[in-house]
Every structure is written in structure tokens, then in C-alpha cells.
């Protein structure tokens, strides 16, 4: 049975600006606006207008999540099921984004969640004093969920 490393790849959609501007704008300090993907079977899987995969590219951070023995075809069957939850009409910056997809993928592959500081970031931001003001600006900028 083959073993396949599972790597969480992390990108900052704000390109460092969240760390600088979050305290004055949100009233709380955040390190970044995280986009994540899951690297497995020598491909990088992510959610943006649907579930996509590419050759892995350089990420800001990576987390070695573990090793899966699930075959690639089993994972792809699971992705077909997930495509109902993760498609161009279901994306939501705070409630159904790339980080939720990455968490579902790692839970399937490893029975392991992605780091809480990434997964819980939308909830933390929604509880911030300036959330309502900021949400209208961010939705238009990040609605596509792109890297």
C-alpha cells in the first residue's frame, strides 16, 4: 500500500497588509488573510470557483499534516462528492471558503483538522468591533477566493 504525504500550503491574500492594518481597521490583530490548499499525490488541491488542482507552487508557509495510505482514485471520488459543497455558487468568504475545503480534505485523508488559527480566523474577524463596516469592502475584493 502506497503512502502519500499530505501538506497544507498557506498563502496570505493580503500580502502582509493584514498584519499591518488589522488592528486599526478591525480593532484586533491578525497575521494574514489565509488561503490554503492541500498538497497530496504530487498535486495541490484548492477551492476557487470549484475544486481545482495544479502542480504545487511556493507557499508562504507549509504544514506537514501527515501521511495517507488512501489511493488517489478514492480521494478523487471524494472530491466529486465535495463538488456539491464547493463550487462557484457556494463560495462565501467567511462561511464556505478554501480553508473549509482544506479542512474537509485533511479530515478525509488523515482524520485531522487544519490549524485552528487558520480555520477559526473568519469567526474571530466576525466578532471584531468593525466587522460590519469591513465586510462590504472585503466581499467584493475576495469573493473569488483566489490565491
C-alpha positions as CSV (number, residue, x, y, z in Angstrom):
1,X,0.0,0.0,0.0
2,X,1.5,3.4,-1.0
3,X,2.0,6.2,1.4
4,X,1.4,9.8,0.4
5,X,2.5,12.9,2.3
6,X,-0.3,15.5,2.9
7,X,0.9,19.1,3.2
8,X,-1.2,22.1,4.0
9,X,0.0,25.1,1.9
10,X,-0.8,28.6,3.2
11,X,-0.8,31.9,1.3
12,X,-1.6,35.4,2.6
13,X,-4.2,37.0,0.4
14,X,-3.4,40.4,1.9
15,X,0.3,40.0,1.0
16,X,1.3,41.2,4.5
17,X,-1.2,44.1,4.8
18,X,-3.5,42.3,7.3
19,X,-0.7,42.3,9.9
20,X,-0.1,46.0,9.4
21,X,-3.7,47.2,9.0
22,X,-5.8,44.8,11.0
23,X,-5.5,46.5,14.4
24,X,-6.5,50.0,13.3
25,X,-9.2,48.7,10.9
26,X,-10.7,45.7,12.8
27,X,-9.7,46.6,16.3
28,X,-7.9,43.2,16.6
29,X,-4.5,42.0,15.4
30,X,-4.4,39.2,12.7
31,X,-1.4,37.9,11.0
32,X,-2.9,37.4,7.5
33,X,-5.9,36.6,5.4
34,X,-5.2,33.0,4.8
35,X,-5.8,31.0,1.6
36,X,-5.0,27.3,2.0
37,X,-4.6,24.3,-0.3
38,X,-3.8,20.7,0.3
39,X,-0.8,19.0,-1.5
40,X,-1.2,15.3,-1.9
41,X,-0.4,12.9,-4.8
42,X,2.1,15.5,-6.1
43,X,-0.8,17.9,-6.8
44,X,-2.1,21.0,-5.0
45,X,-5.9,21.0,-4.5
46,X,-7.8,24.1,-3.6
47,X,-11.2,25.7,-3.7
48,X,-11.8,28.7,-6.0
49,X,-14.8,28.8,-8.3
50,X,-14.9,25.0,-7.8
51,X,-12.3,22.4,-6.7
52,X,-9.1,22.8,-8.7
53,X,-5.7,21.3,-8.7
54,X,-2.3,22.4,-10.1
55,X,1.3,21.5,-9.7
56,X,2.4,22.7,-6.3
57,X,3.7,26.3,-6.1
58,X,5.7,28.2,-3.5
59,X,3.6,29.0,-0.4
60,X,4.2,31.4,2.5
61,X,4.0,28.5,5.0
62,X,3.6,24.8,4.8
63,X,2.4,22.3,7.5
64,X,3.3,18.6,7.2
65,X,-0.1,17.2,8.1
66,X,0.7,13.5,8.0
67,X,0.8,10.5,5.7
68,X,-2.2,9.0,4.0
69,X,-2.4,5.5,2.5
70,X,-5.7,6.3,0.6
71,X,-5.3,5.8,-3.1
72,X,-5.6,8.8,-5.4
73,X,-8.8,7.5,-7.1
74,X,-10.6,7.2,-3.7
75,X,-9.6,10.9,-3.0
76,X,-10.9,11.9,-6.4
77,X,-14.2,10.2,-5.8
78,X,-14.5,12.1,-2.5
79,X,-13.7,15.4,-4.4
80,X,-16.6,14.6,-6.7
81,X,-18.9,14.4,-3.7
82,X,-17.5,17.6,-2.3
83,X,-18.0,19.5,-5.5
84,X,-21.7,20.0,-4.5
85,X,-20.5,21.9,-1.4
86,X,-17.5,23.6,-3.1
87,X,-18.5,25.3,-6.4
88,X,-18.8,28.7,-7.9
89,X,-22.2,29.3,-6.4
90,X,-21.4,28.2,-2.9
91,X,-18.3,30.2,-2.1
92,X,-18.6,32.5,0.9
93,X,-15.6,34.4,2.2
94,X,-16.4,33.7,5.8
95,X,-18.5,30.5,5.9
96,X,-17.5,28.3,2.9
97,X,-14.0,29.1,1.7
98,X,-10.8,27.5,0.7
99,X,-9.9,26.8,4.4
100,X,-13.1,24.9,4.9
101,X,-12.3,22.9,1.8
102,X,-8.7,22.2,3.1
103,X,-10.1,21.1,6.4
104,X,-12.6,18.7,4.8
105,X,-9.8,17.3,2.6
106,X,-7.4,16.7,5.5
107,X,-10.2,15.2,7.6
108,X,-10.9,12.7,4.8
109,X,-7.3,11.9,4.1
110,X,-6.0,11.9,7.7
111,X,-8.9,12.4,10.2
112,X,-7.1,15.6,11.2
113,X,-8.1,19.3,11.1
114,X,-6.0,22.1,9.8
115,X,-4.6,24.5,12.4
116,X,-7.3,26.4,14.4
117,X,-5.6,29.7,13.9
118,X,-6.4,29.4,10.2
119,X,-9.8,27.7,10.4
120,X,-11.2,30.0,13.1
121,X,-10.0,33.3,11.5
122,X,-13.3,34.1,9.9
123,X,-15.1,33.7,13.2
124,X,-12.6,35.9,15.0
125,X,-13.0,38.6,12.4
126,X,-16.8,38.4,12.5
127,X,-16.6,39.1,16.3
128,X,-14.4,42.1,15.8
129,X,-15.7,45.6,16.5
130,X,-15.5,46.8,12.9
131,X,-16.7,43.6,11.1
132,X,-19.9,45.1,9.7
133,X,-18.0,48.0,8.1
134,X,-15.3,45.9,6.7
135,X,-17.4,43.0,5.3
136,X,-18.8,45.1,2.4
137,X,-15.3,46.1,1.3
138,X,-13.8,42.6,1.6
139,X,-16.6,40.7,-0.1
140,X,-16.1,42.4,-3.4
141,X,-12.2,42.1,-3.2
142,X,-12.0,38.4,-2.2
143,X,-15.2,36.9,-3.5
144,X,-13.4,34.7,-6.0
145,X,-11.1,33.2,-3.2
146,X,-8.1,33.5,-5.5
147,X,-4.5,33.0,-4.3
